[in-house]
Amino acid sequence: LVPSVALTARDPRLDLFKQASRKMAIVVGLVEESTDRRFFNAAAYFEDGKLRHLHRKLYLPTYGLFDEHRYFAQGESLRAFDTRLGRMALTICEDLWHPATAYLAALDGAQIILCISASPGRGLRPDGTFANAAAWEHLNRAYAQLFTCFLCYCNRVGYEDGTCFWGGSEVIAPTGDVLLKGPQLEEAFLHVGIDRREVRRERIANPLLRDERLDFTLRELKRITRDLERIRRARGEETP
C-alpha cells in the first residue's frame, strides 16, 4: 500500500493540518514520496499554518515482525529546528533505539526531542506488561537525563491485524523525572505544561553537553571506520 497512500510535501491533503496548526502545533506521521520517487516513513511538524519541518526516518528495522527496509528508503539527515515552543528535534520510533540520534539532536541545540512511535507489544513479563514497553521507558528517561532535554514520546494504541500497540505515551523532564504518563492499552488525551527554564537549570547543574569533546568523538569514529574498512578489505567484502 505504500505507493498508494504516499503524499508529497506539497500535497493539498496536508492543508487540513496547516490550517489547524494556526491554533496549535501538530506532528503528523505519513508516507512521504520524494521528487525522485522514493518513499519515506516520515513525520511532519506544522506550526502557524505552515509545514515547518519534515523528518525522514533514519533507522528502518528489519527484524522480528518488521520489514521496513523492503518498502522505504532511509532518511539521510537529522536536524534540530526552531519553533515557538523552543528548539526541537523530531524522530520516529526505531530512531531512538540508536543513541547517536538523541546525541546529535542535543548537540544541534534541541531542548525538546519528539518521538512518534507505532511500537507493538513484545515479550510479556510476569506482571503482565510488555518487556519492550519497559525498555522504552528506560530509554526515554536515560536520554532526557543524559542530554538534559525534554523527551516527548507518543505511541500508538490499539489493535490491527492481530498486532497490539501498547500506548503508554509520556513526557520526561530534563532531570529524568516523569511529568506525564499515559495508560497502556487505552486511548487517552493527555495535557501537560513544561517549563523550558528547567533545561537551563539542569544544564547548569549537570553541564554534560558543555563538556562533550566533539574533536575526540570524530577522531575515534574515523579510526573505527578505517579499522572496519581494513577488515572488510581483508575479507574481500565491498566497502559501503
Buried (B, 14 or more C-beta within 10 A) or exposed (E): EBEEEBBEBEEEEBEEBBEBBEEEBBBBBBBBBBEEEEBBBBBBBBBEBEBBBBBBBBBBBEEEEEEBEEEBBBBEEBBBBEBEBBBBBBBBBBBBEEEEBBBBBBBEBBBBBBBBBBBBBBEEEEEEBBEBBBBBBEBBBBBBBBBBBBBBBBBBBEEEEEEBBBBBBBBBBBBBEBBBBBEBBEEEEEEEEBEBEBBEEBBEEBEEBEEBEEEEEEEEEEEEEEEEEEEEEEEEEEEE
